[in-house]
């Protein structure tokens, strides 16, 4: 049975269009972007409190915003790595 490639979603198409706007140095910077230690510590604290069910409403809003933003950034970084021919991490 022949398998067909899945049809890209609208979001996939938009991310691909956005990635086409970046030059190689910008793609490299996006592909390698990481949180600084202070932000990493804050996210770790929020994650720990979330796991214990101890987030205040304000902390919950902050943590959910981080999750949404990090998911979008991960998709942008994937596009950058693919355009540059860099390895794509699976873990």
Steps between C-alpha positions, in 0.01 A plus 500: 500500500641837399528760775455864422672780687272685741369830372674788679276697732444873466730554799772290331469703182517828692808389693669395176421841347644674806817288491550602136532863617811436709861507384749234610637691804147558631407135441815396688416730793144363515616139478738548793280720720485385862366649823754669723561345844275749682203425272571127516493516881166687493343245264632214715346658812165546325510143367571364847216698651270392215585135563407547866178687416628810680491768228322825573267622223767751391770230495271266308442769237876565478581129470233439234630798301851351521370165372315658205799716409750215532288277275495768227871567542572127469315492168693805376828343610411179318439693178831685546693177557340335197577798275862497617535123462584463871417185693153493651489386860237239581540513872 
